[in-house]
């Protein structure tokens, strides 16, 4: 670039930086105050016994007492059980639906996508209120009536520690899978048709095409949905809070709910901050492992 | 040619195959839509205690008594809807304004620290919200002492990193030449933003507006934590309180749930395209 054009360019760009900082200043302030400061503060509080009138520094006591608490390990186990039972099923369901949607006409495809997305726009509280009646322990409860139809006994779905976790899992299976379906359909449309043509020439059938073309091509999408699904599932606690409160006998206490209870039921803010940082650490490790072992031949 | 073999076999086989697929898809749709269907038809039942009725899975009765019962629960029940509306609207407008401007700066203006600042913002999306929840509560309630105000409900989400990311992603596809020519004509960055970027970014702004409004309307825990009188609560918190105060009144509970969900259904059916588009815009690799 000659000196003249570079000077002209400089003159043109004069004032740009000032505008740029003006454009981002609100975002930066909101971020600093409501994200950066709280994260730093969480680290500090986690080494304190918090009190609004002056906290006391107690070293790593919060961490040691968490790591010695049986409930903490139970909540991790519950979180893992919930994640293992929900995330893979959600992936398989959305994958199957998106495959079945593909041969239909465009209009029908859009309608189905909208229908599957619909439950996601209803508030979690509204859905919890409805599901509480579906799981109603009386024989008039919707699910119990359904079972009665087949001559099966009524269950105390949310009130018994053997079925409470399953109830939350069932609720997740029948919630909205619209987002994953839409993402899968977009990825399916992105597969180059020459692959299918080559497969047709080789005389491949539907299942061979599935196995050799579709599943490998969708691997990045599946990994994306898996990682975001697991991360999301590790933070889930709204349904547990609204439906079972973590009970019975802590059968549905997930890490997210344990943190909430520690903070806002027992007001042990320091301990809750320490728990939340341990949760962040766990999520970080899991995301890292997923990318390392599943993402080998995936490019980003 | 595609995954499905559309050429082999005759028309009947294809119609047969598609019919089976549609039936399977419909069955799955029925299963996921059932709670919403059940909520809607039950909300028109009479407001009597559950023991006295056997509720039906088919629409039969049509009475609005349960809705009246729900609104009569608290003198502030209309206020809950108004509060939700105020909070969701302010958060929506502020997100559209500040995420659009920030997204523009991060995607199209060269300034010192751009890459670093954006990386810092983006990395915060990995932090679980439990980490910020407690310190944020302390900040609002103990330090600022603004619990139970609109500021407390609105401020933490004035502009979210997700929306900035969405705007930046979208604007990256606007060709630089368009902006250069505006510059040659003597437009400053603000004029370029208003006259060129905004008209080209209507879609992403609509997507942001809708998704942000929906998320704020549906959010439960934050308003639950920072409000302590009924007149400042949002509809979601109010519905939860109603649920726990009237555990046996089945139909009014469904009416309350319908009231909290219906505005989003209406929004969804009228602006469906943007909802579905939002999913794909948000999922593009960063």
Boltz contact constraints between the chains, C-beta under 6 A:
constraints:
  - contact:
      token1: [A, 12]
      token2: [B, 183]
      max_distance: 6.0
  - contact:
      token1: [A, 16]
      token2: [B, 109]
      max_distance: 6.0
  - contact:
      token1: [A, 16]
      token2: [B, 189]
      max_distance: 6.0
  - contact:
      token1: [A, 17]
      token2: [B, 111]
      max_distance: 6.0
  - contact:
      token1: [A, 19]
      token2: [B, 189]
      max_distance: 6.0
  - contact:
      token1: [A, 20]
      token2: [B, 105]
      max_distance: 6.0
  - contact:
      token1: [A, 20]
      token2: [B, 109]
      max_distance: 6.0
  - contact:
      token1: [A, 20]
      token2: [B, 111]
      max_distance: 6.0
  - contact:
      token1: [A, 23]
      token2: [B, 101]
      max_distance: 6.0
  - contact:
      token1: [A, 23]
      token2: [B, 102]
      max_distance: 6.0
  - contact:
      token1: [A, 23]
      token2: [B, 105]
      max_distance: 6.0
  - contact:
      token1: [A, 24]
      token2: [B, 102]
      max_distance: 6.0
  - contact:
      token1: [A, 24]
      token2: [B, 105]
      max_distance: 6.0
  - contact:
      token1: [A, 26]
      token2: [B, 98]
      max_distance: 6.0
  - contact:
      token1: [A, 27]
      token2: [B, 98]
      max_distance: 6.0
  - contact:
      token1: [A, 27]
      token2: [B, 102]
      max_distance: 6.0
  - contact:
      token1: [A, 27]
      token2: [B, 159]
      max_distance: 6.0
  - contact:
      token1: [A, 27]
      token2: [B, 164]
      max_distance: 6.0
  - contact:
      token1: [A, 30]
      token2: [B, 158]
      max_distance: 6.0
  - contact:
      token1: [A, 30]
      token2: [B, 159]
      max_distance: 6.0
  - contact:
      token1: [A, 34]
      token2: [B, 156]
      max_distance: 6.0
  - contact:
      token1: [A, 35]
      token2: [B, 124]
      max_distance: 6.0
  - contact:
      token1: [A, 38]
      token2: [B, 132]
      max_distance: 6.0
  - contact:
      token1: [A, 38]
      token2: [B, 135]
      max_distance: 6.0
  - contact:
      token1: [A, 38]
      token2: [B, 136]
      max_distance: 6.0
  - contact:
      token1: [A, 41]
      token2: [B, 135]
      max_distance: 6.0
  - contact:
      token1: [A, 42]
      token2: [B, 131]
      max_distance: 6.0
  - contact:
      token1: [A, 42]
      token2: [B, 135]
      max_distance: 6.0
  - contact:
      token1: [A, 52]
      token2: [B, 142]
      max_distance: 6.0
  - contact:
      token1: [A, 100]
      token2: [B, 21]
      max_distance: 6.0
  - contact:
      token1: [A, 100]
      token2: [B, 25]
      max_distance: 6.0
  - contact:
      token1: [A, 103]
      token2: [B, 4]
      max_distance: 6.0
  - contact:
      token1: [A, 112]
      token2: [B, 25]
      max_distance: 6.0
  - contact:
      token1: [A, 113]
      token2: [B, 276]
      max_distance: 6.0
  - contact:
      token1: [A, 114]
      token2: [B, 272]
      max_distance: 6.0
  - contact:
      token1: [A, 115]
      token2: [B, 29]
      max_distance: 6.0
  - contact:
      token1: [A, 119]
      token2: [B, 32]
      max_distance: 6.0
  - contact:
      token1: [A, 121]
      token2: [B, 264]
      max_distance: 6.0
  - contact:
      token1: [A, 121]
      token2: [B, 268]
      max_distance: 6.0
  - contact:
      token1: [A, 122]
      token2: [B, 261]
      max_distance: 6.0
  - contact:
      token1: [A, 123]
      token2: [B, 218]
      max_distance: 6.0
  - contact:
      token1: [A, 123]
      token2: [B, 236]
      max_distance: 6.0
  - contact:
      token1: [A, 123]
      token2: [B, 260]
      max_distance: 6.0
  - contact:
      token1: [A, 123]
      token2: [B, 261]
      max_distance: 6.0
  - contact:
      token1: [A, 125]
      token2: [B, 220]
      max_distance: 6.0
  - contact:
      token1: [A, 125]
      token2: [B, 236]
      max_distance: 6.0
  - contact:
      token1: [A, 125]
      token2: [B, 239]
      max_distance: 6.0
  - contact:
      token1: [A, 125]
      token2: [B, 240]
      max_distance: 6.0
  - contact:
      token1: [A, 126]
      token2: [B, 257]
      max_distance: 6.0
  - contact:
      token1: [A, 126]
      token2: [B, 260]
      max_distance: 6.0
  - contact:
      token1: [A, 126]
      token2: [B, 261]
      max_distance: 6.0
  - contact:
      token1: [A, 129]
      token2: [B, 243]
      max_distance: 6.0
  - contact:
      token1: [A, 129]
      token2: [B, 253]
      max_distance: 6.0
  - contact:
      token1: [A, 129]
      token2: [B, 257]
      max_distance: 6.0
  - contact:
      token1: [A, 130]
      token2: [B, 35]
      max_distance: 6.0
  - contact:
      token1: [A, 130]
      token2: [B, 39]
      max_distance: 6.0
  - contact:
      token1: [A, 130]
      token2: [B, 257]
      max_distance: 6.0
  - contact:
      token1: [A, 174]
      token2: [B, 31]
      max_distance: 6.0
  - contact:
      token1: [A, 174]
      token2: [B, 32]
      max_distance: 6.0
  - contact:
      token1: [A, 179]
      token2: [B, 279]
      max_distance: 6.0
  - contact:
      token1: [A, 182]
      token2: [B, 276]
      max_distance: 6.0
  - contact:
      token1: [A, 182]
      token2: [B, 279]
      max_distance: 6.0
  - contact:
      token1: [A, 183]
      token2: [B, 283]
      max_distance: 6.0
  - contact:
      token1: [A, 186]
      token2: [B, 280]
      max_distance: 6.0
  - contact:
      token1: [A, 196]
      token2: [B, 1]
      max_distance: 6.0
  - contact:
      token1: [A, 196]
      token2: [B, 2]
      max_distance: 6.0
  - contact:
      token1: [A, 197]
      token2: [B, 1]
      max_distance: 6.0
  - contact:
      token1: [A, 200]
      token2: [B, 1]
      max_distance: 6.0
  - contact:
      token1: [A, 209]
      token2: [B, 3]
      max_distance: 6.0
  - contact:
      token1: [A, 235]
      token2: [B, 128]
      max_distance: 6.0
  - contact:
      token1: [A, 256]
      token2: [B, 130]
      max_distance: 6.0
  - contact:
      token1: [A, 259]
      token2: [B, 130]
      max_distance: 6.0
  - contact:
      token1: [A, 263]
      token2: [B, 134]
      max_distance: 6.0
  - contact:
      token1: [A, 269]
      token2: [B, 134]
      max_distance: 6.0
  - contact:
      token1: [A, 272]
      token2: [B, 134]
      max_distance: 6.0
  - contact:
      token1: [A, 273]
      token2: [B, 134]
      max_distance: 6.0
  - contact:
      token1: [A, 276]
      token2: [B, 130]
      max_distance: 6.0
  - contact:
      token1: [A, 276]
      token2: [B, 131]
      max_distance: 6.0
  - contact:
      token1: [A, 279]
      token2: [B, 128]
      max_distance: 6.0
  - contact:
      token1: [A, 279]
      token2: [B, 130]
      max_distance: 6.0
  - contact:
      token1: [A, 280]
      token2: [B, 128]
      max_distance: 6.0
  - contact:
      token1: [A, 280]
      token2: [B, 131]
      max_distance: 6.0
  - contact:
      token1: [A, 283]
      token2: [B, 128]
      max_distance: 6.0
